[in-house]
């Protein structure tokens, strides 16, 4: 990365090809490789409604609203239950036969949840923020999903598997629309790498392509993963990237200790690996002050997730938390010096 183009955050750039090696041990060996995490959930619901008698789906009220919108389908009632990233365990609903409950490992912070099993009630777990966690590997859920684009630099990718061995449908085909979407995202990633390396590429060139690609994943048709992403995922050093998140999270957290910016939630157990450095400020106003200061320093945090226009009615508590949180990247694109610089900018925000 050229010093004058240093930045942290936003979409992944193209990391180059991983070194050939043994395929990492992953929980979804017998699962399906799909175009996105939304596709994985769409397919899980198709199986649940069509084969397993699901009539109602409970989703956490603190959840990505683009995903919730993708879950709307005929013959399935959607309901919310209280849950958010600051809870160690969710307040699970009083479900009944024909219900399915979607459970989230927010930001890789949770330990495996012991969800009471009830006859006729089934569980879906979303492991997008730490897809190779001990929880994911030892899950006893009916179905698990993960959006691989969140933790691995692939243009497209989602996975669906059943820890209990429920029958999955035949693998879907790669649709022409998703082939174009993956190609658009990959082009954006390559151009971003060229930009960061100092080539004559305007930032707007890859930003426009990245946004166009994201819109493509909203098209409601289930597709297979593209061949390029499938090949990268098969040999990508997922474990090494996971370890890097641990080190970067610890480094950034230590740099901002005592500054009084807000709360940084930590993993519940020793096996947890944070997806990002989550900062929860005291007020929405202070969140915005910190966010603007970071952007001025070329650090681009995310709000995971905006809840101003929810698909389903949610509590004021969940909306307030959304207004006070920032997700600051600490993945393996970055090293100790990047975390030091990010920490310096955050300290300036806290002292200013």
FIVEXTOR-646890 format. One line per 2 residues: number of its first residue (from 1); their letters; for each residue x, z, y of N, C-alpha, C, CB. Coordinates in steps of 0.05 Angstrom, whole numbers, always signed. Glycine has a CB too. Layout:
BEGIN
NUM) A) X Z Y X Z Y X Z Y X Z Y | ...
***
This chain:
BEGIN
1) XX) +17 +0 -24 +0 +0 +0 +18 +0 +25 -19 +24 +0 | +13 -19 +43 +28 -21 +68 +22 +4 +85 +22 -47 +83
3) XX) +42 +16 +97 +37 +40 +114 +16 +36 +135 +62 +50 +126 | +16 +12 +147 -4 +7 +169 -32 +2 +159 +6 -15 +186
5) XX) -35 -1 +132 -61 -5 +121 -69 +17 +102 -61 -32 +107 | -56 +40 +105 -62 +63 +88 -91 +71 +92 -43 +86 +93
7) XX) -105 +77 +70 -132 +88 +71 -138 +101 +45 -152 +66 +78 | -158 +118 +45 -168 +131 +21 -198 +127 +20 -161 +162 +22
9) XX) -208 +119 -3 -236 +118 -8 -248 +90 -10 -250 +132 +14 | -274 +89 -10 -290 +65 -13 -286 +53 -40 -282 +45 +9
11) XX) -292 +27 -44 -292 +14 -70 -264 +13 -82 -304 -14 -68 | -262 +12 -108 -237 +8 -122 -225 -19 -114 -240 +10 -152
13) XX) -199 -20 -112 -185 -46 -111 -176 -53 -139 -160 -44 -91 | -166 -78 -142 -156 -87 -168 -130 -73 -174 -152 -118 -168
15) XX) -128 -58 -196 -105 -42 -202 -83 -57 -216 -113 -18 -218 | -87 -82 -224 -69 -95 -241 -76 -90 -270 -40 -87 -236
17) XX) -65 -105 -288 -72 -102 -316 -59 -77 -328 -64 -127 -332 | -73 -62 -344 -61 -39 -357 -41 -48 -378 -83 -20 -369
19) XX) -22 -31 -384 -3 -38 -406 -18 -38 -432 +20 -18 -406 | -12 -57 -450 -24 -57 -476 -18 -31 -491 -16 -81 -493
21) XX) -37 -20 -505 -33 +5 -519 -56 +11 -537 -27 +28 -500 | -56 +34 -549 -78 +42 -566 -103 +47 -549 -71 +67 -582
23) XX) -126 +39 -560 -150 +45 -546 -155 +75 -544 -174 +30 -560 | -163 +84 -521 -168 +113 -518 -193 +122 -535 -173 +121 -489
25) XX) -193 +147 -544 -216 +157 -558 -238 +162 -538 -208 +184 -573 | -261 +150 -543 -283 +151 -525 -309 +159 -541 -287 +125 -509
27) XX) -328 +171 -527 -352 +180 -542 -371 +157 -549 -367 +200 -525 | -368 +134 -536 -388 +112 -539 -379 +91 -559 -394 +100 -512
29) XX) -361 +98 -578 -351 +78 -597 -372 +62 -610 -334 +92 -618 | -394 +74 -618 -416 +60 -631 -439 +53 -612 -427 +77 -654
31) XX) -433 +55 -586 -454 +50 -566 -454 +21 -557 -451 +68 -543 | -467 +17 -534 -470 -10 -523 -456 -11 -496 -500 -17 -519
33) XX) -442 -33 -491 -428 -38 -466 -446 -56 -449 -400 -51 -471 | -453 -45 -426 -473 -58 -409 -462 -63 -381 -499 -41 -407
35) XX) -478 -77 -364 -468 -84 -338 -466 -61 -319 -486 -105 -327 | -482 -41 -322 -482 -19 -303 -495 +6 -315 -498 -26 -277
37) XX) -491 +29 -302 -504 +53 -311 -534 +51 -309 -494 +76 -295 | -544 +37 -289 -573 +33 -287 -583 +17 -310 -579 +19 -260
39) XX) -568 -3 -319 -576 -18 -343 -577 +0 -368 -558 -41 -348 | -558 +18 -369 -558 +37 -392 -583 +54 -392 -533 +55 -392
41) XX) -591 +64 -369 -615 +80 -367 -640 +63 -372 -617 +94 -340 | -640 +38 -361 -663 +21 -366 -667 +16 -396 -659 -7 -352
43) XX) -645 +11 -411 -646 +6 -439 -655 +31 -454 -620 -5 -450 | -644 +54 -446 -652 +79 -459 -682 +84 -456 -636 +103 -447
45) XX) -693 +78 -432 -722 +81 -428 -738 +61 -445 -728 +78 -398 | -728 +37 -447 -742 +17 -463 -744 +27 -492 -727 -10 -462
47) XX) -722 +39 -503 -722 +49 -530 -741 +73 -531 -694 +58 -538 | -739 +91 -511 -755 +116 -512 -785 +110 -510 -748 +133 -489
49) XX) -793 +92 -492 -821 +86 -489 -831 +69 -512 -826 +72 -462 | -815 +49 -520 -824 +30 -540 -823 +40 -568 -808 +6 -538
51) XX) -804 +58 -575 -800 +67 -602 -804 +96 -607 -772 +59 -611 | -800 +113 -586 -799 +142 -591 -822 +157 -577 -772 +152 -581
53) XX) -840 +143 -566 -864 +156 -555 -861 +171 -529 -874 +175 -575 | -841 +164 -513 -838 +177 -487 -861 +168 -468 -811 +169 -474
55) XX) -873 +188 -455 -894 +182 -436 -887 +193 -408 -920 +194 -445 | -868 +211 -407 -860 +223 -382 -830 +229 -382 -876 +250 -376
57) XX) -817 +223 -359 -788 +228 -355 -784 +247 -332 -773 +201 -350 | -770 +269 -338 -762 +288 -317 -734 +281 -307 -764 +318 -328
59) XX) -731 +279 -281 -705 +273 -269 -697 +295 -249 -705 +245 -255 | -672 +301 -246 -663 +321 -226 -671 +312 -198 -632 +325 -228
61) XX) -680 +331 -182 -688 +323 -155 -664 +315 -138 -703 +346 -141 | -641 +326 -145 -616 +317 -131 -604 +295 -148 -596 +341 -126
63) XX) -609 +270 -140 -600 +248 -157 -600 +223 -140 -619 +244 -182 | -584 +203 -149 -582 +178 -134 -610 +164 -134 -561 +159 -148
65) XX) -619 +158 -110 -646 +147 -108 -647 +117 -116 -656 +150 -80 | -625 +103 -115 -624 +76 -125 -629 +76 -156 -597 +62 -119
67) XX) -618 +97 -169 -622 +99 -197 -651 +107 -203 -602 +120 -209 | -661 +126 -188 -689 +134 -193 -708 +110 -190 -697 +157 -173
69) XX) -703 +94 -170 -720 +70 -166 -718 +51 -190 -711 +55 -141 | -695 +50 -203 -691 +33 -227 -706 +44 -251 -662 +30 -233
71) XX) -714 +69 -251 -727 +81 -273 -758 +77 -273 -722 +111 -274 | -768 +67 -251 -797 +63 -249 -805 +40 -268 -805 +56 -220
73) XX) -824 +46 -286 -833 +26 -305 -861 +32 -314 -814 +24 -329 | -877 +12 -322 -904 +18 -332 -904 +36 -356 -919 -8 -338
75) XX) -923 +53 -358 -926 +70 -382 -909 +94 -382 -921 +54 -405 | -894 +100 -360 -877 +123 -359 -881 +138 -333 -847 +115 -363
77) XX) -889 +162 -334 -892 +179 -311 -865 +191 -304 -914 +201 -315 | -858 +191 -278 -833 +204 -269 -840 +230 -254 -818 +184 -250
79) XX) -825 +251 -261 -828 +277 -248 -800 +287 -242 -844 +297 -266 | -798 +305 -222 -772 +317 -215 -773 +346 -223 -766 +314 -185
81) XX) -749 +357 -228 -745 +386 -232 -722 +396 -216 -741 +392 -263 | -721 +422 -209 -700 +432 -191 -672 +431 -204 -707 +460 -183
83) XX) -654 +417 -191 -626 +417 -200 -609 +405 -177 -622 +402 -226 | -584 +414 -175 -566 +404 -155 -537 +412 -163 -573 +414 -127
85) XX) -517 +401 -150 -489 +406 -158 -479 +435 -155 -471 +388 -142 | -493 +451 -140 -485 +479 -136 -495 +498 -158 -493 +489 -109
87) XX) -513 +488 -174 -524 +504 -196 -506 +501 -221 -553 +497 -203 | -500 +523 -234 -485 +521 -259 -502 +510 -281 -474 +549 -267
89) XX) -528 +517 -281 -546 +506 -301 -571 +497 -286 -553 +527 -323 | -585 +477 -296 -609 +468 -283 -633 +486 -289 -616 +440 -291
91) XX) -653 +484 -273 -679 +498 -277 -697 +478 -292 -692 +508 -250 | -693 +477 -319 -706 +456 -335 -736 +459 -335 -695 +457 -363
93) XX) -750 +437 -337 -779 +438 -336 -791 +448 -362 -791 +411 -329 | -816 +456 -360 -831 +464 -383 -843 +439 -396 -854 +485 -376
95) XX) -826 +425 -411 -833 +399 -422 -850 +402 -447 -808 +383 -428 | -863 +380 -454 -881 +380 -477 -876 +354 -493 -911 +382 -469
97) XX) -886 +352 -517 -881 +328 -534 -888 +302 -519 -897 +330 -559 | -870 +283 -521 -873 +258 -506 -857 +257 -480 -902 +253 -500
99) XX) -844 +280 -474 -827 +282 -450 -798 +276 -457 -830 +309 -437 | -783 +265 -438 -754 +263 -439 -743 +276 -414 -745 +234 -442
101) XX) -720 +289 -416 -708 +302 -393 -680 +290 -388 -706 +333 -398 | -676 +281 -363 -650 +270 -356 -633 +293 -343 -653 +246 -335
103) XX) -610 +298 -355 -592 +319 -346 -566 +307 -335 -586 +339 -370 | -556 +318 -313 -533 +306 -300 -509 +325 -300 -540 +299 -271
105) XX) -485 +315 -307 -461 +330 -303 -450 +323 -275 -439 +323 -325 | -460 +337 -255 -453 +331 -228 -423 +334 -223 -468 +350 -209
107) XX) -410 +312 -214 -383 +312 -205 -363 +323 -226 -380 +328 -180 | -371 +323 -251 -353 +333 -272 -350 +363 -271 -327 +320 -271
109) XX) -368 +377 -258 -364 +406 -253 -376 +424 -275 -375 +413 -227 | -393 +413 -292 -407 +430 -310 -395 +431 -338 -436 +420 -313
111) XX) -400 +453 -351 -394 +456 -380 -418 +444 -395 -388 +486 -388 | -414 +441 -421 -436 +431 -438 -460 +450 -435 -427 +429 -467
113) XX) -483 +438 -430 -507 +454 -427 -521 +458 -454 -526 +440 -407 | -529 +482 -459 -545 +487 -483 -575 +484 -476 -539 +516 -494
115) XX) -584 +460 -481 -612 +454 -474 -630 +461 -498 -616 +424 -466 | -649 +480 -494 -666 +487 -516 -681 +463 -527 -686 +509 -507
117) XX) -681 +459 -553 -694 +437 -566 -723 +444 -572 -680 +428 -591 | -741 +426 -564 -769 +430 -569 -779 +405 -584 -785 +435 -543
119) XX) -797 +409 -602 -807 +387 -618 -820 +366 -599 -828 +397 -639 | -811 +342 -603 -823 +320 -587 -812 +317 -559 -851 +324 -585
121) XX) -792 +333 -552 -779 +331 -525 -750 +321 -530 -779 +358 -510 | -742 +300 -516 -716 +289 -520 -699 +290 -494 -718 +260 -530
123) XX) -673 +289 -498 -654 +293 -476 -637 +268 -472 -636 +318 -482 | -633 +260 -446 -614 +240 -438 -594 +254 -420 -628 +216 -423
125) XX) -568 +250 -425 -547 +261 -408 -533 +238 -393 -527 +278 -425 | -528 +243 -367 -513 +224 -351 -485 +235 -347 -528 +219 -323
127) XX) -465 +221 -358 -437 +230 -357 -421 +211 -339 -425 +230 -385 | -433 +199 -319 -419 +180 -302 -395 +192 -288 -438 +169 -282
129) XX) -396 +217 -281 -374 +229 -265 -351 +240 -282 -385 +252 -249 | -354 +241 -308 -332 +248 -326 -339 +239 -354 -327 +280 -325
131) XX) -338 +213 -359 -349 +202 -384 -334 +210 -410 -350 +173 -383 | -309 +220 -407 -294 +228 -431 -290 +258 -432 -267 +214 -433
133) XX) -307 +273 -419 -305 +303 -420 -310 +314 -447 -325 +315 -400 | -303 +339 -451 -309 +352 -477 -339 +353 -482 -297 +381 -477
135) XX) -354 +357 -461 -383 +357 -463 -393 +330 -474 -397 +363 -436 | -384 +308 -462 -392 +282 -471 -384 +277 -500 -381 +260 -453
137) XX) -360 +285 -507 -350 +280 -534 -365 +296 -555 -321 +287 -535 | -375 +319 -548 -389 +336 -567 -419 +338 -563 -377 +364 -567
139) XX) -430 +320 -547 -458 +321 -539 -476 +321 -564 -465 +298 -521 | -499 +335 -561 -520 +334 -581 -546 +323 -569 -525 +362 -593
141) XX) -543 +307 -547 -566 +295 -534 -576 +272 -551 -559 +286 -506 | -601 +264 -546 -612 +241 -559 -598 +215 -550 -642 +239 -554
143) XX) -593 +214 -524 -579 +191 -512 -561 +200 -490 -600 +170 -502 | -539 +186 -487 -520 +190 -465 -515 +164 -450 -493 +203 -474
145) XX) -511 +165 -424 -505 +142 -408 -482 +149 -389 -530 +132 -392 | -468 +128 -380 -448 +131 -360 -444 +105 -346 -421 +141 -373
147) XX) -440 +106 -320 -432 +83 -304 -402 +84 -302 -445 +84 -275 | -389 +66 -316 -359 +66 -317 -347 +57 -291 -350 +48 -339
149) XX) -363 +44 -274 -352 +35 -248 -346 +59 -229 -372 +17 -234 | -355 +83 -236 -350 +106 -219 -322 +117 -223 -371 +128 -225
151) XX) -311 +115 -248 -285 +128 -254 -264 +109 -262 -289 +149 -275 | -271 +84 -269 -252 +64 -278 -254 +40 -260 -257 +56 -308
153) XX) -231 +28 -252 -233 +5 -234 -240 -21 -248 -206 +1 -220 | -265 -23 -256 -276 -47 -268 -298 -58 -249 -287 -41 -296
155) XX) -302 -84 -250 -321 -97 -232 -350 -90 -240 -318 -127 -232 | -354 -86 -266 -381 -79 -275 -377 -61 -300 -399 -104 -281
157) XX) -397 -46 -307 -394 -31 -331 -412 -6 -333 -367 -23 -334 | -427 -4 -355 -442 +19 -362 -442 +22 -392 -471 +18 -350
159) XX) -446 +46 -402 -447 +50 -431 -471 +67 -438 -421 +64 -440 | -481 +61 -462 -504 +76 -474 -497 +83 -502 -531 +60 -472
161) XX) -500 +108 -510 -496 +116 -538 -515 +138 -545 -466 +124 -542 | -518 +142 -571 -535 +163 -581 -519 +182 -599 -559 +151 -597
163) XX) -513 +206 -588 -498 +226 -605 -513 +233 -631 -493 +251 -589 | -539 +232 -630 -555 +239 -654 -559 +215 -672 -582 +250 -646
165) XX) -548 +192 -665 -550 +169 -682 -576 +155 -682 -545 +178 -710 | -592 +158 -661 -617 +143 -658 -610 +113 -657 -633 +151 -633
167) XX) -628 +97 -668 -623 +68 -669 -624 +57 -640 -645 +54 -686 | -604 +40 -634 -603 +26 -609 -611 -3 -613 -574 +28 -596
169) XX) -620 -16 -592 -628 -44 -596 -603 -62 -599 -644 -53 -572 | -608 -86 -606 -586 -105 -608 -572 -108 -580 -596 -133 -618
171) XX) -546 -113 -580 -532 -116 -554 -545 -139 -538 -502 -121 -558 | -550 -134 -512 -562 -155 -496 -540 -176 -489 -574 -144 -469
173) XX) -550 -199 -480 -531 -220 -472 -522 -215 -443 -544 -248 -474 | -500 -227 -436 -491 -227 -408 -507 -247 -393 -460 -233 -406
175) XX) -523 -238 -374 -540 -257 -359 -524 -272 -338 -564 -241 -346 | -532 -296 -331 -518 -311 -310 -516 -295 -284 -531 -338 -306
177) XX) -538 -281 -277 -538 -267 -252 -517 -244 -252 -566 -255 -246 | -515 -230 -274 -495 -208 -275 -467 -219 -278 -501 -189 -298
179) XX) -464 -242 -290 -437 -255 -290 -428 -261 -262 -438 -281 -307 | -446 -271 -245 -439 -277 -217 -434 -251 -202 -462 -292 -204
181) XX) -450 -230 -208 -446 -204 -195 -418 -193 -201 -468 -184 -203 | -411 -193 -227 -384 -183 -235 -362 -199 -222 -381 -183 -265
183) XX) -365 -225 -221 -345 -242 -209 -342 -236 -179 -352 -272 -213 | -365 -231 -166 -364 -225 -137 -349 -198 -132 -392 -223 -126
185) XX) -356 -178 -149 -343 -152 -146 -313 -154 -152 -356 -132 -165 | -306 -170 -172 -277 -173 -179 -262 -187 -156 -274 -189 -205
187) XX) -275 -207 -144 -262 -220 -121 -258 -200 -99 -279 -243 -112 | -277 -183 -94 -274 -162 -73 -251 -144 -79 -300 -146 -69
189) XX) -248 -136 -104 -227 -118 -112 -199 -131 -108 -230 -109 -142 | -197 -156 -116 -172 -170 -113 -165 -173 -83 -173 -198 -126
191) XX) -184 -181 -67 -179 -184 -38 -171 -157 -25 -203 -196 -24 | -184 -135 -35 -176 -109 -24 -147 -103 -30 -195 -87 -34
193) XX) -139 -108 -55 -111 -104 -62 -92 -120 -44 -106 -111 -91 | -99 -145 -39 -83 -162 -22 -82 -151 +6 -93 -191 -22
195) XX) -104 -141 +16 -105 -129 +43 -87 -105 +44 -134 -122 +50 | -90 -87 +25 -74 -62 +25 -44 -68 +23 -83 -43 +3
197) XX) -37 -89 +9 -9 -97 +6 +2 -112 +30 -6 -113 -19 | -14 -117 +50 -4 -129 +74 -8 -159 +76 +24 -123 +76
199) XX) -23 -171 +58 -28 -200 +60 -48 -206 +83 -38 -211 +33 | -49 -231 +90 -66 -240 +112 -95 -242 +103 -57 -267 +124
201) XX) -107 -219 +98 -134 -216 +89 -149 -198 +108 -136 -206 +59 | -171 -207 +119 -187 -189 +136 -203 -169 +120 -205 -206 +154
203) XX) -205 -145 +130 -220 -125 +115 -249 -134 +110 -220 -99 +131 | -261 -148 +129 -288 -157 +127 -292 -175 +103 -298 -170 +152
205) XX) -271 -189 +95 -273 -209 +73 -281 -195 +47 -247 -224 +70 | -268 -173 +41 -275 -160 +16 -299 -141 +19 -252 -144 +5
207) XX) -304 -131 +43 -327 -113 +46 -353 -129 +42 -326 -100 +74 | -354 -153 +53 -378 -169 +50 -383 -175 +20 -376 -196 +65
209) XX) -362 -182 +6 -365 -188 -23 -373 -163 -39 -339 -200 -34 | -362 -140 -32 -368 -115 -46 -397 -108 -43 -350 -93 -36
211) XX) -408 -110 -18 -436 -104 -13 -454 -124 -28 -442 -104 +17 | -447 -149 -28 -463 -169 -42 -464 -163 -72 -452 -197 -37
213) XX) -441 -155 -83 -440 -148 -111 -457 -124 -118 -412 -143 -120 | -457 -104 -100 -473 -80 -105 -503 -87 -106 -468 -59 -84
215) XX) -511 -105 -89 -539 -113 -89 -547 -126 -115 -545 -132 -65 | -528 -139 -128 -533 -153 -153 -540 -134 -176 -510 -169 -161
217) XX) -530 -109 -175 -536 -90 -196 -565 -79 -194 -517 -67 -195 | -578 -84 -172 -605 -74 -168 -626 -92 -182 -612 -71 -139
219) XX) -617 -116 -189 -636 -135 -202 -644 -123 -229 -623 -163 -206 | -671 -120 -234 -680 -105 -257 -680 -121 -283 -708 -94 -252
221) XX) -657 -128 -293 -654 -142 -319 -629 -131 -333 -653 -173 -315 | -632 -122 -357 -610 -110 -372 -591 -132 -381 -620 -93 -396
223) XX) -565 -127 -377 -545 -147 -384 -521 -133 -398 -535 -162 -359 | -506 -149 -413 -481 -139 -424 -459 -138 -403 -472 -158 -447
225) XX) -438 -123 -409 -415 -122 -392 -399 -148 -392 -396 -98 -401 | -387 -155 -370 -372 -180 -368 -347 -178 -386 -363 -185 -339
227) XX) -337 -201 -396 -314 -201 -414 -289 -188 -401 -308 -229 -423 | -285 -193 -376 -261 -181 -363 -262 -151 -362 -258 -192 -334
229) XX) -285 -140 -354 -288 -111 -353 -287 -99 -381 -314 -103 -340 | -298 -113 -401 -298 -103 -428 -268 -101 -438 -314 -122 -446
231) XX) -252 -121 -432 -224 -121 -441 -208 -100 -427 -212 -149 -436 | -213 -96 -401 -199 -75 -386 -206 -47 -397 -205 -76 -356
233) XX) -232 -43 -401 -241 -17 -410 -229 -10 -437 -271 -16 -411 | -226 -30 -454 -216 -25 -481 -188 -14 -482 -217 -51 -497
235) XX) -172 -20 -461 -144 -11 -462 -136 +5 -437 -126 -35 -464 | -156 +12 -420 -149 +26 -396 -140 +55 -401 -173 +26 -376
237) XX) -120 +65 -387 -111 +92 -391 -130 +113 -379 -83 +96 -378 | -153 +116 -390 -173 +134 -380 -163 +162 -379 -199 +132 -397
239) XX) -149 +171 -400 -140 +199 -400 -120 +204 -378 -127 +205 -427 | -102 +185 -373 -82 +189 -351 -96 +190 -324 -62 +166 -352
241) XX) -116 +173 -320 -131 +174 -295 -146 +201 -292 -150 +151 -293 | -156 +210 -314 -170 +236 -314 -151 +259 -306 -183 +242 -342
243) XX) -127 +259 -318 -108 +280 -311 -100 +278 -281 -82 +277 -328 | -98 +253 -271 -91 +250 -243 -112 +262 -224 -87 +220 -236
245) XX) -137 +260 -232 -158 +272 -216 -154 +303 -214 -186 +266 -227 | -146 +315 -236 -141 +344 -236 -120 +351 -216 -134 +354 -264
247) XX) -97 +337 -218 -74 +344 -200 -81 +338 -171 -50 +328 -208 | -94 +316 -165 -101 +309 -138 -121 +328 -126 -111 +281 -136
249) XX) -140 +336 -143 -161 +355 -133 -148 +382 -126 -182 +359 -155 | -130 +392 -143 -116 +417 -138 -99 +415 -113 -99 +425 -162
251) XX) -85 +393 -110 -68 +389 -86 -84 +389 -61 -52 +364 -89 | -106 +374 -60 -122 +372 -36 -135 +399 -30 -143 +350 -39
253) XX) -145 +412 -50 -158 +438 -46 -138 +458 -35 -170 +448 -72 | -114 +458 -44 -94 +476 -34 -86 +470 -5 -69 +476 -52
255) XX) -87 +445 +2 -80 +438 +30 -100 +447 +50 -77 +408 +32 | -125 +450 +41 -146 +457 +61 -156 +486 +57 -170 +438 +58
257) XX) -142 +501 +40 -150 +529 +35 -148 +545 +61 -132 +542 +13 | -168 +561 +66 -167 +579 +89 -175 +566 +115 -141 +590 +91
259) XX) -181 +540 +115 -187 +527 +141 -216 +532 +149 -183 +497 +138 | -233 +539 +131 -261 +545 +138 -279 +521 +141 -261 +561 +162
261) XX) -272 +499 +128 -288 +475 +130 -315 +478 +115 -273 +451 +119 | -314 +493 +94 -338 +496 +77 -330 +503 +49 -355 +471 +78
263) XX) -349 +499 +31 -345 +506 +3 -336 +482 -13 -371 +517 -9 | -317 +486 -31 -308 +465 -50 -315 +475 -78 -277 +460 -47
265) XX) -337 +465 -90 -344 +474 -117 -323 +468 -137 -371 +461 -125 | -319 +486 -156 -299 +483 -177 -312 +479 -204 -280 +507 -177
267) XX) -298 +468 -223 -310 +465 -250 -318 +492 -262 -291 +450 -269 | -339 +491 -277 -349 +516 -290 -330 +526 -312 -376 +512 -301
269) XX) -316 +508 -325 -299 +516 -347 -272 +502 -346 -312 +510 -374 | -253 +510 -363 -226 +499 -362 -225 +470 -371 -208 +515 -379
271) XX) -246 +460 -384 -246 +432 -392 -257 +413 -371 -262 +429 -417 | -268 +423 -350 -280 +406 -330 -259 +392 -312 -298 +422 -312
273) XX) -264 +367 -306 -247 +352 -288 -263 +341 -265 -232 +328 -304 | -258 +349 -240 -274 +340 -218 -273 +310 -214 -265 +354 -192
275) XX) -295 +299 -208 -297 +270 -202 -285 +264 -175 -326 +261 -202 | -288 +283 -156 -278 +280 -129 -276 +308 -117 -297 +262 -111
277) XX) -265 +310 -93 -264 +336 -80 -290 +338 -63 -239 +339 -61 | -309 +353 -73 -334 +356 -60 -332 +378 -39 -357 +363 -80
279) XX) -340 +372 -15 -340 +392 +7 -368 +396 +16 -322 +382 +31 | -377 +421 +16 -404 +428 +25 -401 +445 +50 -420 +444 +3
281) XX) -409 +434 +73 -406 +448 +99 -429 +467 +103 -404 +428 +121 | -427 +483 +124 -448 +502 +130 -473 +490 +142 -438 +524 +149
283) XX) -469 +468 +158 -491 +455 +171 -488 +425 +170 -493 +464 +201 | -510 +410 +172 -508 +381 +174 -491 +372 +197 -536 +369 +176
285) XX) -493 +386 +219 -477 +378 +243 -447 +380 +238 -484 +396 +267 | -438 +401 +224 -410 +404 +218 -402 +383 +197 -403 +432 +208
287) XX) -419 +376 +179 -413 +354 +160 -407 +329 +175 -436 +350 +140 | -425 +322 +194 -421 +297 +209 -395 +298 +225 -445 +293 +227
289) XX) -388 +321 +236 -363 +323 +251 -339 +318 +233 -360 +351 +264 | -339 +330 +210 -318 +325 +190 -317 +296 +181 -320 +344 +166
291) XX) -341 +285 +175 -342 +257 +166 -330 +238 +186 -371 +250 +159 | -338 +241 +211 -328 +223 +232 -298 +226 +235 -342 +228 +258
293) XX) -288 +251 +233 -259 +255 +236 -244 +242 +213 -254 +286 +237 | -255 +244 +189 -242 +231 +166 -241 +201 +170 -257 +238 +140
295) XX) -263 +189 +179 -264 +160 +182 -244 +151 +203 -293 +151 +190 | -242 +166 +224 -222 +160 +245 -194 +160 +233 -224 +179 +268
297) XX) -190 +177 +212 -164 +178 +199 -161 +159 +176 -158 +206 +190 | -180 +140 +173 -180 +120 +152 -184 +133 +124 -154 +104 +152
299) XX) -200 +153 +123 -208 +166 +98 -238 +163 +97 -199 +197 +97 | -248 +151 +76 -276 +144 +75 -291 +160 +53 -279 +113 +70
301) XX) -303 +182 +61 -317 +198 +42 -345 +186 +36 -321 +227 +52 | -356 +194 +14 -383 +185 +7 -403 +208 +9 -383 +173 -21
303) XX) -428 +202 +14 -449 +222 +12 -464 +216 -14 -469 +220 +37 | -460 +234 -34 -472 +230 -60 -493 +252 -65 -450 +230 -83
305) XX) -517 +248 -58 -529 +222 -50 -547 +227 -26 -544 +209 -73 | -551 +205 -9 -571 +208 +12 -599 +212 +1 -570 +183 +31
307) XX) -614 +232 +12 -640 +238 +2 -661 +237 +24 -640 +265 -12 | -656 +221 +44 -675 +220 +66 -701 +205 +59 -662 +207 +90
309) XX) -699 +186 +41 -722 +170 +33 -725 +171 +2 -721 +141 +43 | -732 +194 -9 -733 +196 -38 -756 +181 -50 -735 +225 -46
311) XX) -751 +171 -74 -772 +157 -89 -795 +176 -97 -760 +144 -114 | -787 +201 -104 -806 +221 -112 -803 +245 -92 -802 +231 -141
313) XX) -823 +261 -89 -822 +284 -71 -801 +304 -81 -849 +297 -69 | -784 +313 -63 -763 +332 -70 -765 +356 -51 -735 +319 -68
315) XX) -750 +377 -57 -751 +402 -40 -734 +399 -15 -742 +426 -57 | -740 +415 +4 -723 +417 +28 -695 +426 +22 -736 +435 +49
317) XX) -693 +443 +1 -667 +453 -7 -648 +431 -16 -670 +474 -29 | -659 +412 -32 -643 +390 -42 -635 +372 -19 -658 +374 -63
319) XX) -654 +366 -1 -648 +348 +21 -627 +361 +40 -674 +342 +37 | -629 +387 +44 -610 +401 +61 -582 +399 +50 -619 +430 +66
321) XX) -580 +403 +23 -553 +402 +11 -541 +374 +14 -555 +409 -19 | -558 +353 +11 -548 +326 +14 -537 +322 +42 -571 +306 +8
323) XX) -549 +334 +62 -541 +331 +89 -515 +346 +96 -562 +340 +108 | -507 +364 +77 -483 +380 +83 -460 +374 +64 -490 +410 +79
325) XX) -462 +354 +47 -441 +349 +28 -426 +323 +34 -452 +347 +0 | -400 +323 +26 -383 +300 +27 -368 +298 +1 -363 +300 +51
327) XX) -364 +274 -9 -348 +269 -33 -323 +254 -25 -365 +253 -55 | -300 +268 -27 -275 +257 -18 -259 +248 -43 -258 +278 -2
329) XX) -252 +222 -45 -239 +212 -69 -212 +226 -74 -234 +182 -66 | -207 +231 -100 -181 +243 -108 -172 +230 -134 -183 +274 -110
331) XX) -180 +205 -138 -174 +192 -164 -145 +182 -165 -194 +168 -168 | -139 +168 -186 -111 +160 -192 -101 +137 -175 -108 +153 -221
333) XX) -117 +127 -157 -106 +108 -137 -86 +122 -119 -128 +95 -121 | -88 +149 -118 -73 +164 -98 -54 +184 -111 -92 +178 -79
335) XX) -34 +192 -95 -14 +211 -105 -13 +235 -86 +13 +198 -108 | +8 +251 -90 +11 +276 -75 +12 +272 -45 +35 +292 -85
337) XX) +27 +251 -37 +30 +245 -8 +3 +238 +4 +51 +223 -4 | -13 +222 -11 -39 +215 -1 -57 +239 +3 -53 +195 -19
339) XX) -56 +258 -17 -72 +282 -15 -62 +300 +8 -71 +297 -41 | -36 +300 +13 -24 +315 +35 -35 +304 +62 +7 +314 +35
341) XX) -35 +278 +64 -44 +266 +89 -74 +270 +92 -38 +236 +89 | -89 +268 +71 -118 +273 +72 -123 +302 +80 -131 +266 +45
343) XX) -108 +320 +68 -110 +348 +75 -104 +354 +104 -93 +365 +57 | -84 +340 +115 -77 +344 +143 -100 +336 +161 -52 +328 +150
345) XX) -112 +313 +155 -135 +304 +171 -158 +324 +169 -144 +276 +162 | -163 +334 +145 -184 +354 +142 -178 +380 +158 -189 +361 +113
347) XX) -153 +388 +157 -145 +412 +172 -149 +408 +202 -116 +420 +166 | -143 +384 +212 -148 +378 +240 -177 +380 +246 -137 +350 +247
349) XX) -194 +370 +228 -223 +371 +232 -232 +400 +233 -238 +356 +210 | -221 +417 +216 -229 +445 +216 -219 +461 +239 -219 +457 +191
351) XX) -197 +452 +251 -186 +467 +273 -194 +456 +301 -155 +466 +272 | -208 +433 +300 -214 +420 +325 -241 +427 +336 -213 +391 +321
***
